[in-house]
Amino acid sequence: MNIGEFLDRLGIVAPWTDAAGWDPSGLQLGDPAVELRRVGVCHEVTDAVVTAVESEPVDLLVTYHPLLFRPTTRLVAGPSPRGRAWRLARAGVSLAVAHTSFDVVPGGVADALADAVGLVDTEGFGVTDPAEQVKVVTFVPAEAVETVAAAMAAAGGGVIGTYSACSFRTEGTGAFVAGEGSAPVVGRLGAPSREPEVRIEMVAPAARRERVVAALVAAHPYERPAYDVYPVTANAGFVGRVGDLPSEVDLADFAAAVTERLGDGARVSGSGPMRRVAVVPGSGSSLIEAAAAAGADVLVTGDVSHHRMVEAADLGLAVVDVGHAPSERPGMAVLRRAVATAAGEAELVDLTGYDPTPWR
């Protein structure tokens, strides 16, 4: 098995297409054709993690937090993400990022946090910002529907999570007049034509737009196929979970229990009895309004600023800020198991015990 095949297997557990649009998901450094014999998994690519794989190299390091989160024009030595990327490249270690795709997937990082704080009857909330997508629409005679749809799918259209070749089809009537110089497949020159057609709709990554359209045109039986392409926001995942505690508890007792389970101190805002709880791994303050709208009494997350705490209080929402990395820590066991399963006979090197928390 090579690195590319391993990443395909890992993408079955948490589809790469479900990652947020701002998230540099998938292979970030390396060659997908390299044979995979040893694979490491970590929470974040810290100096300690890099030192570990320099000492005992792996073919691929799978990290939850992206290393090169911002675009860069150079990889140079030094104490920075670029410097750590250079060290990995020099050691022959490829790097893949499995971040928000593992947040949103059922049973992933968000669900692991919900389980850690004792929630039941959970449901998703907080829609992610998916990667740019388009919807490609065309109009085809019934006998050519399967051929055109298959060509569009082969070019990269119609993927929704672990489902492929997804399309929606409706029957209708196409109307046109074939003008001088045209060679219509159906109808007559100069005469109004009314032809039964099927409308095919298929989503596609924006990066695949040209390929999908080219495949559509090549497979379409008409001389001049009609098609539409427009941007859409579709099939986004939920980065948070909201659910209930088995019984109502005081906020102070709840915060103490959460701190004990996640292993770090917490900042707490609010008071009173709590029953309905929202959780967001990592930085979840942007979802304060969504958590309140979901009926939550309290939000458990990390990286909440003073002003966002005040906004939550104004909405009647308590906040337990456990810190960025601690809120993600329960999900690292999920990621480790997924990597181990996808790795098959390759050796797993568990580096999730290296704590990326900068606070002391």
C-alpha positions in Angstrom: 0.0 0.0 0.0 1.3 3.5 -0.8 0.5 6.8 0.9 -2.2 7.7 -1.7 -4.0 4.4 -1.2 -3.8 4.8 2.6 -5.3 8.3 2.4 -8.1 6.9 0.2 -8.9 4.4 2.9 -8.7 7.0 5.6 -11.1 9.1 3.5 -13.7 6.4 3.7 -13.9 6.9 7.5 -14.0 10.7 7.3 -14.4 12.0 3.7 -11.9 14.6 2.7 -14.6 16.5 0.9 -16.3 17.2 4.2 -13.4 19.4 5.4 -14.0 23.1 5.8 -13.0 25.2 2.8 -10.3 27.1 4.8 -8.8 23.8 6.1 -5.7 22.5 4.3 -6.9 18.9 4.4 -5.3 15.9 3.0 -1.7 15.4 1.8 0.3 18.6 2.6 3.8 17.4 2.1 5.3 14.4 0.3 4.7 11.9 -2.5 1.5 9.8 -2.6 3.3 7.0 -4.5 5.7 6.3 -1.6 5.3 2.9 0.0 3.7 3.0 3.5 5.5 0.9 6.0 5.4 3.1 9.1 2.7 5.8 9.8 2.7 8.2 12.7 -0.3 10.1 14.1 -0.2 13.2 16.3 -2.4 16.0 17.6 -0.1 18.8 16.3 3.3 18.9 14.6 5.3 20.3 17.6 9.1 20.4 17.8 8.9 17.4 20.1 7.0 15.4 17.4 9.4 16.4 14.7 12.3 15.4 16.8 10.6 12.0 17.5 10.2 11.3 13.8 13.7 12.5 12.9 15.0 9.9 15.5 12.8 7.1 14.2 11.4 8.2 10.8 8.0 7.3 9.5 6.9 7.3 5.9 3.8 9.4 6.7 2.8 11.6 9.7 -0.9 12.2 10.0 -1.7 15.3 12.1 -5.0 16.7 13.3 -3.9 20.3 13.4 -2.5 21.6 10.1 1.2 22.5 10.1 1.2 25.0 7.2 -2.1 26.7 8.0 -1.3 29.9 6.1 0.1 30.0 2.6 3.9 30.3 2.4 6.5 31.0 -0.3 9.4 29.4 1.4 10.5 26.5 3.6 13.5 27.6 5.7 15.1 26.3 8.9 14.0 27.9 12.2 11.5 27.8 15.0 8.3 28.1 12.9 5.8 25.9 11.0 7.9 26.4 7.9 11.0 25.3 9.7 9.3 22.2 11.0 8.0 21.4 7.5 11.6 21.7 6.2 12.8 19.3 8.9 10.1 16.8 7.9 11.0 17.1 4.2 14.7 16.7 5.0 13.9 13.5 7.0 11.8 12.1 4.1 8.6 12.3 6.1 5.3 13.0 4.3 2.6 14.9 6.1 -1.2 14.6 5.9 -3.8 16.7 7.7 -7.0 15.1 9.0 -8.7 18.0 10.8 -12.3 19.3 10.2 -13.2 16.2 8.2 -12.8 14.3 11.5 -14.6 17.0 13.5 -17.9 16.7 11.5 -18.0 13.0 10.8 -20.4 10.9 13.0 -18.3 9.3 15.8 -15.5 11.8 15.2 -13.9 14.6 17.3 -17.1 16.5 18.1 -18.9 13.3 19.2 -15.9 12.3 21.3 -16.1 15.6 23.2 -19.9 15.2 23.6 -19.3 11.7 25.1 -16.5 13.0 27.3 -18.8 15.5 29.0 -21.6 12.9 29.4 -24.2 14.0 26.8 -27.0 11.9 25.5 -29.4 12.3 22.6 -27.0 14.5 20.7 -27.5 16.2 17.4 -25.3 18.3 15.1 -25.3 22.1 15.1 -23.0 24.7 13.7 -22.6 24.3 9.9 -19.0 24.3 8.6 -17.8 26.5 5.7 -17.3 23.8 3.0 -14.8 24.1 0.2 -16.0 26.0 -2.9 -18.5 24.0 -4.9 -20.5 24.5 -8.1 -23.7 22.9 -9.4 -23.6 21.8 -13.0 -27.0 21.5 -14.7 -27.7 20.2 -18.2 -30.7 19.0 -20.3 -30.5 15.7 -22.0 -32.7 13.4 -24.1 -33.8 10.4 -22.0 -31.8 7.9 -23.9 -28.5 9.8 -23.2 -29.1 10.5 -19.5 -27.0 7.6 -18.1 -24.1 8.2 -20.5 -23.9 12.0 -19.7 -24.3 11.5 -15.9 -21.6 8.8 -15.8 -19.2 11.0 -17.7 -19.8 13.9 -15.3 -19.3 11.6 -12.3 -16.1 10.2 -13.8 -14.7 13.7 -14.1 -15.2 14.3 -10.4 -18.8 15.4 -10.1 -21.5 14.0 -7.8 -19.5 13.2 -4.7 -21.3 13.7 -1.4 -19.4 12.2 1.5 -18.9 8.5 0.8 -21.5 8.5 -1.9 -20.5 9.0 -5.6 -22.3 9.6 -8.9 -25.0 11.6 -7.0 -27.4 13.5 -9.3 -31.0 14.7 -9.3 -33.1 14.3 -12.4 -36.4 15.8 -13.5 -38.4 15.4 -16.7 -39.5 18.3 -18.7 -39.7 19.8 -22.2 -37.0 21.6 -24.1 -38.0 24.3 -26.5 -35.9 25.8 -29.3 -35.7 26.9 -32.9 -32.7 25.6 -34.8 -31.2 28.5 -36.8 -29.4 28.7 -40.1 -26.0 27.0 -39.9 -27.0 24.6 -37.2 -27.2 20.8 -37.4 -29.8 19.8 -34.9 -29.9 16.2 -33.7 -33.6 16.5 -33.1 -36.2 18.9 -34.5 -36.2 20.8 -37.9 -34.3 23.8 -39.1 -36.3 27.0 -38.7 -39.2 25.4 -37.0 -40.2 25.5 -33.3 -39.2 22.3 -31.6 -40.6 20.8 -28.4 -38.5 17.8 -27.2 -38.8 15.7 -24.0 -35.6 16.1 -22.0 -34.3 15.3 -18.5 -32.7 17.9 -16.4 -29.5 16.5 -14.6 -28.2 18.4 -11.6 -24.8 17.5 -10.1 -22.6 19.2 -7.5 -18.8 19.3 -8.0 -15.8 20.9 -6.3 -15.1 24.2 -8.0 -11.6 23.0 -8.8 -13.2 20.2 -11.0 -15.6 22.5 -12.8 -13.8 22.6 -16.1 -13.3 18.8 -16.2 -17.0 18.1 -15.4 -18.2 20.6 -18.0 -15.8 19.2 -20.6 -17.0 15.7 -19.9 -20.7 16.8 -20.1 -20.1 18.4 -23.5 -18.2 15.4 -24.9 -20.8 12.9 -23.8 -23.9 15.0 -24.8 -25.5 14.0 -28.1 -26.6 17.5 -29.0 -24.6 19.8 -31.3 -24.7 22.6 -28.8 -25.6 21.3 -25.3 -27.3 23.7 -22.9 -25.8 23.7 -19.4 -25.6 26.0 -16.4 -22.9 26.3 -13.8 -23.4 28.2 -10.6 -21.7 28.4 -7.2 -23.5 26.7 -4.3 -23.0 26.0 -0.6 -24.0 22.4 -0.2 -23.7 19.3 2.0 -21.8 21.1 4.8 -21.2 19.1 8.0 -21.9 20.1 11.6 -18.8 21.0 13.6 -20.6 21.0 17.0 -23.0 18.8 19.0 -25.8 19.6 21.3 -27.4 17.2 23.7 -28.7 16.7 27.3 -27.1 15.6 30.5 -28.8 12.7 32.2 -30.0 15.1 34.9 -29.9 18.8 35.7 -26.7 20.0 37.5 -25.4 23.2 38.8 -22.9 24.9 36.5 -20.1 24.8 39.1 -20.5 21.1 39.5 -20.7 20.6 35.8 -17.5 22.7 35.2 -15.7 20.7 37.9 -16.6 17.4 36.3 -15.6 18.6 32.8 -12.3 19.8 34.1 -11.6 16.5 35.8 -12.4 14.5 32.6 -10.4 16.7 30.2 -7.5 17.2 32.6 -7.0 21.0 32.6 -8.4 24.0 34.3 -11.3 25.8 32.8 -12.6 29.4 32.6 -16.3 29.6 33.5 -18.9 32.2 32.7 -22.5 32.1 34.0 -24.3 30.4 36.8 -27.4 28.3 37.6 -28.7 24.9 36.7 -27.7 23.3 33.5 -29.2 20.5 31.4 -28.8 21.1 27.7 -25.1 21.4 26.6 -23.5 22.4 23.3 -19.9 21.3 22.6 -17.5 22.5 19.9 -13.9 21.1 19.7 -11.2 23.7 19.3 -12.2 27.3 18.8 -16.0 27.5 19.1 -16.8 31.0 20.0 -18.1 31.8 16.5 -21.0 29.4 17.3 -22.2 31.1 20.5 -25.4 32.4 18.7 -26.0 29.0 17.1 -25.6 27.2 20.5 -28.1 29.6 22.1 -30.5 29.1 19.2 -30.1 25.3 19.7 -31.5 25.8 23.2 -28.2 25.1 25.0 -27.8 26.3 28.6 -24.0 26.1 28.4 -21.3 25.9 25.7 -18.1 23.8 26.2 -15.3 24.8 23.9 -12.0 26.7 23.8 -10.4 30.0 22.8 -13.3 32.2 23.9 -12.4 35.9 24.1 -13.6 38.4 26.7 -16.1 40.0 24.3 -17.5 36.7 23.1 -18.0 35.7 26.7 -20.0 38.9 27.2 -22.1 38.2 24.1 -22.8 34.7 25.5 -23.9 36.1 28.8 -26.2 38.6 27.1 -27.8 35.6 25.4 -28.2 33.7 28.7 -25.6 31.1 27.6 -23.1 29.9 30.1 -19.6 29.1 28.8 -17.0 26.5 30.0 -13.7 27.3 28.2 -11.6 24.2 28.7 -8.9 25.4 26.2 -8.3 24.6 22.6 -6.3 21.4 22.7 -8.0 19.9 25.8 -11.4 20.2 24.0 -10.0 18.2 21.1 -8.1 15.6 23.2 -10.9 13.0 23.4 -11.1 13.0 19.6 -7.4 12.0 19.3 -8.3 8.4 20.3 -10.8 8.4 17.4 -8.2 9.6 15.0 -5.6 7.1 16.2 -8.0 4.2 15.8 -9.0 5.4 12.3 -5.3 5.7 11.2 -4.5 2.3 12.7 -7.4 0.7 10.8 -6.6 2.4 7.5 -2.9 1.5 7.9 -3.5 -2.2 7.7 -0.2 -4.1 8.1 1.8 -0.9 8.3 3.3 -0.1 11.7 1.5 2.6 13.7 3.6 5.1 15.7 1.3 6.8 18.3 2.5 10.4 18.9 -0.8 11.7 20.2 0.6 11.8 23.7 2.7 14.9 22.8 0.6 17.7 24.3 0.4 20.8 22.0 -1.0 23.1 24.6 1.2 26.2 24.9 -0.4 27.3 28.2 1.2 26.3 31.5 
